[in-house]
Structures are given as structure tokens and as C-alpha cells.
Amino acid sequence: MKQTVDSGSPGQGRFSDADISHRVTSYLCYQGLGDIAQLDVEVHDGVVTLSGVVQDGQEKQVAVNACQRVAGVLHLIDQLQVQRGV
């Protein structure tokens, strides 16, 4: 399921896409998300697309909330998938 979230508005200070990507990735690591290697962060003009696989719904919500807190993120596209039980 694709979820989009507005996290700011243009003109509130601009960060480069590379800086936003670094900040988001760092914050996701700080939040202690399982295997960060299974997450992909893409940024284009302040719009972050977060994709990959997380362990459960709680981990997905932590990742989405973390991205929303990063300065410079104008919009978030959530394409995270919850790993199916084995």
C-alpha cells in the first residue's frame, strides 16, 4: 500500500537531496530499525520515497515517523512492505 504524507512546505529552507537522504538514513539507523540494508531512501526535490521490507507494522510506523521528523523532507511516499511471517 502506498501512503503519502506532507511534511512541510516549500520555502521553509532548502536542503540538498543528498543531505536529506543522509539525514533520513542516519535517523533511521538511530531509531534502531532492524536491517537498514533492506530499506531504500530516494530523494528528489525534497520528496522522499521510502521503500524496502520491514519486520512488522510497528517498525513501518517508526520508519515513517522518523522520516517525517527530518528537516528538509517536504513530502513522503511510503512504499514499505511488511515482511510476511515464515
N, C-alpha and C positions, 0 to 999 in steps of 0.2 A: 504494500500500500504506500502510495506516495503522499507525503504530507508536506505542506509548505507553511512557513512561519515568517512573518515580517518581524525583523528585529531592530529596525531603526529607519532612518530616512536619509536620503541623500543630502549632503551638505553639513552633516554633523562631524566633519573631519574625515579626511580620506586616508586610508591605509593602502599600501600596495597589496595586490593579490598574494604575492609571495609572503608578505608579512602576516597577512590574515591566515594563510594556510599554516604557517609556522606556529602562530598563536593558538589556533584551533587544535593542531596536533599536540602541542605541548600541554594544553589544558586537558585534552582527553587522556593523556598519559598521567597527568596529575590526579585526575579523578579515579585512577586505578582501574580503568576498563580492561577487561580480560586480555585478549590478544589484539593489541593495537595494529599488528601487521595485517589483520583481516578487515581493517577499516580503511576506506579511501576518502580523502578530502580533496575536492576540486573547488577552485575559487575563480570566478570570472566577474570582474567589476563589483566585487563585494558580495556577490551571490555565492553562497557555499552549498555545494552538493555533497552530502554525506551518504556514503554507500558502503556496503560490506555486510558482514554477518556478526551478530551479537548473540550472547548466550540466552538471553531472555528479555521479556518486555521491560523489566526494571532497568537492565543495562541499556536498552534502547532509549528509554526516557532520560537516563543520566547523560547519555551522549548528546541527545537533542538539547537538553537544558544547558549543557556545557557550551555547546556551540552558540546558543543564544546569548550567552554572557560575554562572549569575546568581542572586544571593541573592534569596530570596522565591519562586522557582519551586518549587511543590510537586509538579507533575506536568506532563509534556509530551506533547502529542498531535501527532505528526509527520504532516502531510498534504502534505509537499513532493513535488513531481513533478520528475523529471529530464527536461530538455529532450531531445527526440528529435533525432538528427542530421539535418542538411539534405541 
